[in-house]
């Protein structure tokens, strides 16, 4: 006879197997986050703490960049929030599947939410999964990402501390953003968002209080949403 505990373990392991192939890709990104924190002068403890508290890849890199540039705290927070707006949509999409859970479960799920965890979990939930097993499957998907991310950040901090300052490895940060950008620019709205956001950020580079990056992020999001709404009807009419 199958017990509830065994079913939970099976669901957790199923989540782990589903996310397993994606975990190696988290390592270099996490290491870069650790190195970026050192480059910004945050120190090893703060760099690792950033991964524990914030736990948001692209946002962490931007936070490190802005702090290194001496941006105001409110600008740092605002920019991070703009970058992570997609998490609001992810949460709204997952909410119907977790509506009956306790606050402790919901808090844990929200904290562990990432792009990968959402994509893998929502696909499985939509295909059908017992209501009682959903949080355990999600935990099997999301917890390994957090563990690998934090481990990679610690490794990045250790590697960054061992690299002589004369090497000037700060150039790696823009390259990481380019690597992240290229695969997601697949449609006309995303191209428009990237072009507008990047152009505004460059033009506003010398803006007061280091607002250039924040303005670029906001402009990119707004232009992408507008392009999506304007182009979608046209594209549908052609089909």
C-alpha positions as CSV (number, residue, x, y, z in Angstrom):
1,X,0.0,0.0,0.0
2,X,1.4,3.4,-1.0
3,X,1.6,5.8,1.9
4,X,1.2,9.6,1.7
5,X,4.8,10.0,2.8
6,X,6.0,7.8,-0.1
7,X,3.9,9.7,-2.6
8,X,5.4,13.0,-1.4
9,X,8.9,11.7,-1.8
10,X,8.1,10.4,-5.2
11,X,6.7,13.8,-6.2
12,X,9.8,15.6,-4.9
13,X,12.1,13.3,-6.7
14,X,10.1,13.7,-9.9
15,X,10.6,17.4,-9.6
16,X,14.3,17.0,-9.0
17,X,14.6,14.8,-12.1
18,X,12.7,17.4,-14.2
19,X,15.0,20.3,-13.2
20,X,18.2,18.3,-13.1
21,X,19.3,19.0,-16.7
22,X,19.0,22.7,-16.1
23,X,21.1,22.9,-13.0
24,X,24.5,23.0,-14.7
25,X,23.5,26.2,-16.4
26,X,22.9,27.8,-13.1
27,X,26.5,27.4,-12.0
28,X,28.3,30.0,-14.2
29,X,25.5,32.5,-13.6
30,X,25.8,32.1,-9.9
31,X,29.5,32.4,-10.0
32,X,29.2,35.6,-11.9
33,X,26.9,37.0,-9.3
34,X,29.5,36.3,-6.6
35,X,32.3,37.9,-8.6
36,X,30.1,40.9,-9.5
37,X,29.4,41.5,-5.8
38,X,33.2,41.6,-5.1
39,X,33.7,43.9,-8.1
40,X,31.2,46.3,-6.6
41,X,33.1,46.3,-3.4
42,X,30.4,44.6,-1.4
43,X,32.7,42.0,0.2
44,X,32.3,38.2,0.5
45,X,29.7,38.2,3.3
46,X,27.4,40.7,1.7
47,X,27.8,39.1,-1.7
48,X,26.7,35.7,-0.3
49,X,24.0,37.4,1.7
50,X,22.6,39.0,-1.5
51,X,22.1,35.5,-2.9
52,X,20.3,34.4,0.2
53,X,18.1,37.4,0.6
54,X,17.4,38.6,-3.0
55,X,17.8,35.3,-4.8
56,X,17.2,36.8,-8.3
57,X,19.9,36.4,-10.9
58,X,19.6,39.3,-13.2
59,X,18.5,41.6,-10.4
60,X,21.5,40.7,-8.3
61,X,23.9,41.6,-11.1
62,X,22.1,44.9,-11.6
63,X,22.1,45.6,-7.9
64,X,25.8,45.0,-7.7
65,X,26.4,47.2,-10.7
66,X,24.4,50.1,-9.3
67,X,25.9,49.8,-5.8
68,X,29.3,49.8,-7.4
69,X,28.4,53.0,-9.3
70,X,27.2,54.7,-6.1
71,X,23.5,54.8,-7.0
72,X,21.0,55.9,-4.3
73,X,19.4,53.0,-2.4
74,X,15.9,53.9,-3.7
75,X,17.2,53.6,-7.3
76,X,18.7,50.2,-6.6
77,X,15.4,48.9,-5.1
78,X,13.3,50.4,-7.9
79,X,15.4,48.9,-10.6
80,X,15.4,45.5,-9.0
81,X,11.6,45.6,-8.7
82,X,11.2,46.6,-12.3
83,X,13.4,43.7,-13.5
84,X,11.5,41.2,-11.3
85,X,8.0,42.3,-12.4
86,X,7.6,39.1,-14.2
87,X,7.5,37.3,-10.9
88,X,4.1,38.9,-10.3
89,X,2.7,37.2,-13.4
90,X,4.3,33.9,-12.4
91,X,2.7,34.1,-9.0
92,X,-0.7,34.9,-10.4
93,X,-0.4,31.9,-12.7
94,X,0.6,29.6,-9.9
95,X,-1.9,30.9,-7.3
96,X,-4.8,28.7,-8.4
97,X,-2.7,25.6,-7.8
98,X,-1.6,26.6,-4.3
99,X,-4.6,28.5,-3.0
100,X,-5.3,26.0,-0.3
101,X,-1.9,26.0,1.3
102,X,-0.8,27.5,4.6
103,X,1.0,30.8,4.8
104,X,4.3,29.0,5.6
105,X,4.0,27.0,2.4
106,X,3.1,30.0,0.3
107,X,6.0,32.0,1.7
108,X,8.4,29.2,0.9
109,X,7.0,28.8,-2.6
110,X,7.3,32.6,-3.2
111,X,10.8,32.8,-2.0
112,X,12.0,29.9,-4.2
113,X,10.2,31.2,-7.3
114,X,12.5,31.5,-10.4
115,X,12.0,31.4,-14.1
116,X,13.0,27.7,-14.3
117,X,11.0,26.6,-11.3
118,X,7.9,28.3,-12.7
119,X,8.3,26.9,-16.3
120,X,8.8,23.3,-15.1
121,X,6.2,23.3,-12.4
122,X,3.4,25.0,-14.3
123,X,3.9,22.6,-17.2
124,X,3.5,19.6,-14.9
125,X,0.5,21.1,-13.0
126,X,-1.4,21.9,-16.2
127,X,-0.8,18.3,-17.3
128,X,-2.5,17.1,-14.1
129,X,-1.0,16.4,-10.7
130,X,-2.7,15.6,-7.4
131,X,-3.4,18.7,-5.4
132,X,-1.7,17.3,-2.3
133,X,1.5,16.5,-4.3
134,X,1.9,19.9,-6.0
135,X,3.9,21.6,-3.3
136,X,6.2,18.7,-2.9
137,X,6.8,18.5,-6.7
138,X,7.5,22.3,-6.7
139,X,9.9,21.8,-3.8
140,X,11.8,19.2,-5.7
141,X,12.1,21.6,-8.6
142,X,12.9,24.8,-6.8
143,X,15.0,23.8,-3.8
144,X,17.9,22.4,-6.0
145,X,18.0,25.6,-8.0
146,X,18.4,27.6,-4.7
147,X,21.1,25.2,-3.4
148,X,23.1,25.2,-6.7
149,X,22.8,29.0,-7.0
150,X,24.0,29.7,-3.4
151,X,26.9,27.2,-3.8
152,X,27.9,28.8,-7.1
153,X,27.8,32.2,-5.6
154,X,30.1,31.1,-2.8
155,X,32.4,29.6,-5.4
156,X,32.3,32.9,-7.4
157,X,33.1,34.9,-4.3
158,X,36.0,32.5,-3.5
159,X,37.3,32.7,-7.1
160,X,36.9,36.4,-7.3
161,X,38.8,37.0,-4.1
162,X,41.6,34.9,-5.5
163,X,41.9,36.9,-8.7
164,X,44.3,39.9,-8.5
165,X,42.7,43.3,-8.8
166,X,45.0,44.2,-11.7
167,X,43.2,41.7,-13.9
168,X,40.1,43.9,-14.0
169,X,37.5,41.2,-14.5
170,X,34.6,43.7,-14.4
171,X,34.2,43.5,-18.2
172,X,32.6,40.0,-17.7
173,X,29.4,41.5,-16.3
174,X,28.2,43.2,-19.5
175,X,29.1,39.9,-21.4
176,X,26.8,37.9,-19.1
177,X,23.9,40.3,-19.8
178,X,24.5,39.8,-23.5
179,X,24.4,36.0,-23.1
180,X,21.2,36.3,-21.2
181,X,19.6,38.7,-23.7
182,X,20.3,37.0,-27.0
183,X,18.2,33.8,-26.4
184,X,15.1,35.6,-25.3
185,X,15.0,38.1,-28.2
186,X,12.9,35.9,-30.5
187,X,9.9,38.0,-31.4
188,X,9.2,41.6,-32.7
189,X,8.0,42.8,-29.3
190,X,11.1,41.5,-27.5
191,X,13.3,43.1,-30.2
192,X,11.6,46.4,-29.7
193,X,11.8,46.1,-25.9
194,X,15.5,45.3,-26.1
195,X,16.3,48.1,-28.6
196,X,14.3,50.8,-26.7
197,X,15.5,49.7,-23.3
198,X,19.1,49.6,-24.4
199,X,19.0,52.8,-26.2
200,X,17.4,54.7,-23.3
201,X,19.9,53.3,-20.9
202,X,22.8,54.4,-23.1
203,X,21.3,57.9,-23.8
204,X,20.5,58.4,-20.1
205,X,23.9,57.0,-18.9
206,X,24.8,60.4,-17.3
207,X,21.4,61.0,-15.8
208,X,21.4,62.2,-12.2
209,X,21.4,59.6,-9.4
210,X,22.4,56.9,-11.8
211,X,18.9,56.7,-13.2
212,X,20.0,55.6,-16.6
213,X,19.6,51.9,-16.0
214,X,16.3,52.3,-14.2
215,X,14.9,54.4,-17.0
216,X,16.1,51.9,-19.6
217,X,14.5,49.1,-17.8
218,X,11.2,50.9,-17.5
219,X,11.3,52.0,-21.1
220,X,12.0,48.5,-22.2
221,X,9.1,47.0,-20.3
222,X,6.6,49.6,-21.4
223,X,7.6,49.5,-25.1
224,X,7.5,45.7,-25.0
225,X,4.0,45.6,-23.6
226,X,2.8,48.2,-26.1
227,X,4.4,46.4,-29.0
228,X,2.8,43.1,-27.8
229,X,-0.7,44.7,-27.7
230,X,-0.3,46.5,-31.0
231,X,1.3,43.7,-33.0
232,X,-0.7,40.7,-31.8
233,X,-4.0,41.6,-33.6
234,X,-2.0,42.2,-36.8
235,X,-0.2,38.8,-36.5
236,X,-3.4,37.0,-35.7
237,X,-5.2,38.4,-38.8
238,X,-2.4,37.1,-41.1
239,X,-2.9,33.5,-39.9
